[in-house]
Every structure is written in C-alpha cells, then in structure tokens.
Amino acid sequence: MLEIGGYVGYSAILFGDALRRAGGQKYVSLEMSPKFASVARELVAVAGLDGFVEFLEGPCRQSLKKLQDKPWDIIFLDHAKADYLPDLKLCEALKLIAPGTTVIADDMKQPGNPQYSEYVRSPPKAKRNPTLVYDTVITEGIQPSGPAAYKTKDAIEISRCVDGELK
C-alpha cells in the first residue's frame, strides 16, 4: 500500500497494522516534511511496525518517480488536496496504477475536490487521451476527532481501476 501524505503517521499505523495482519508485504508513506516524517517513524516504532512501514521524505513527485513501473494494490491520497489530480495523473504515467489498483482519496467533502472527482468518473474519451477507467464510489461519514462542535461530515472517494492501458 502506498500513502501520499504521511503527516505524523496516524494512517500509516492504522493501515500498516491491518495490512500486515492481512499478509501484506510493505506500507510506504510519502511525506514532504522531515520533521513530520521523523515523528511518524517514532510513532510507527512504538506501534511495532518499523521494518514494515517505510517513509520516503521529500517532494511527492520526486518520491513517486523512485517507485515507477510497479503498480500498487492500494494508493491512499491524504496530502495537499489541490495536488490530488496532478499526482493521480503522475501515478498513471509512472504505471503505479493498473487494473486492480484501488485509489482512496480522503477529505472529499471537506474541503472536497471537484476536479479530481470529475476526472476519475469520466470515460476515457472525455479525458482527451487514452487512460485508465475507474469505478468510483463515495463513502460519507463523520470525522470523530475533536470536540463535538467540530465533528463534521466528510467523505472518502474510492476509485478502483477496472480497465485500460496507458499508451
């Protein structure tokens, strides 16, 4: 599983633990900030996941290029929302996505990302180039953290690549 936007490791710990218990091979998290990556590594070690969860520090696009030509089963987008679509397209170009890959985009209601949603829901002809086809659903929920007054509705968008070939 590949995570884009590791912050301090919360998702890496939850997903990493579940992935390891399910027999997964590795969890890779990309984090721009060396400070946040350092905190995340410490928390991952406390959770007993060091050696299974790996953090790559630096600009996302540079880190993605180090991973090219190997499709991932799951990609979790939880970084700068404005970068979701350009980074998804880069993942496609680098062949990190293939039929069978599931892309999960967080925070799709608050703040939301209409351009990303439109792209993953569009047929190849509407995208003006040959591309991958996604089957997409939105799952809504409540963010459980913070005081009750701050609990807000949010959503994740789950897109499974079902067909296509990049040319």
N, C-alpha and C positions, 0 to 999 in steps of 0.2 A: 504494500500500500504506500502511496505517495501523498504527502500532505504539503500543500503550498501555503505557507504562513503558520509557522510553528508557535510563535509568541513565547510563552513560558512553559509549554509542554502539556497543557491540560488535555488536549485532544490526543496527543501522542501517547499519553499514559492510558487513557480510556481505550482508544482504538488499538494501541500496541498490545495491551494486555489481552483484549478479546481476540486479536489476530493471532497472537502466539498460542493461546489456548485452542484456537481452531486449526492449528497446524501451519500457519503462515510462515514464510521464510524471513521476511525483514520488513520493517517500517522505516521509511525515510521521510524526514521532515526538513523542508527548506525554510530557513529563517534569515532575514536580512541583517538583523542586529546581533552582533557578537555578544552583547550584554544579555539579551533575552535568550540566545542560544545557550549561554553558559548556565543561566538559571534553569533552563529546561533540562540540560544534561544532568544537573544535580538532582532535580526532582525525579527524573527518569531513573537515576541510580537508586534513589531512596525507594522507588516503586519496584526495584529489582528487574528493570528492563534494559539496563545498559548491556550493550552487546547485541541486543535485538533491535532497539530503536537507534537510528543514526540521524544526526543533524548535519546538514550542509549549510554553512554560513555564507552569506554574500547575496548579491543581486540575484533574484529569482531566475531571470533569463539566462544568466551565466551558469547557474547550477543546473537548470534544465538541460542545457547543451551537454553537460557531462553525463547525462543519463540517456542520451538519444539512442534510437533504434531498439529499445527494449520496451514493448508495450506493458503497461501496468494493469493489474486487475481492477484496482480502485484508485482514483485520484480525488483528493478532498481539497477543495478551494476554500480557504479561510484567510485570505490576505486582503490587500487593498482592493476594494470592490471594483473600482474603475479598471483594474488590471485583469479581472476575470476573463473577459472576452479575448483580449490580445494574448493572454497566457494560454488560454484554451487553444487558440489557433496555432500558437507556437508548439504546444504539445502535439497537436495533429501533425504539423510539419516535421517534427522530430520523431514521428512514429512512436510516441509514447502512448497513443490511443489507437486501438484496433477493435474490430468487432469483439464484443465480450467485455470491454472496459466499461466500468461504471464511474461517472464523474458526479461528485456530490458538491453542490455549491451552497455554502452557508449564507445566512443573513439575506435571504431573497425577498423578504417582506420589509424588513427594517435594516438597511435603507433600501433594499431592492436593487434590481439591475435589469431594466427592461431590454437593453441591447443584447445582453447575454442570453436572456430568456428567448428573445426573438430568434437569435441565431441557432440555438440548439433545437428549436421547434420547427425551423424552416426546412423545406425539402432542398436537395442539392441545387436544383435549377434556380431557386430564389437566392441562393448564396453566390451565384455568378461564377462558380468554379466547382470542379468535381471535389466532393468532400465526403465525409462520413455522415451517416444517418443515425440520429438519436431517437430513442423512445423516452419521453420525458414525463415525469410526474412531479407535482408539488406536494409536500407534506408540511402542514401547518402545525404549530404548537405554541407553547408559552415558554419564554425564557425564564427558568426558575430562579435565577440568581438575584440577589439584592432585595431591598425592602419591597413589600407588596405593591407599593405605589409605582415601582419601576418595572414590575413584571409586564412584559409586552408580548403581543403576538408576533411571531416570526415564522419563517418557513425555510426549509431546505428544498432545493431543486435537484432531483435525482435523474440523471440522464444516462441511459445505457446505450452504448454504441451497438447498433444492431446490424449494420450493413455498411458497405462502402470500401473504397480503396483510394488512397491519395495517389495522384499522378504527378 
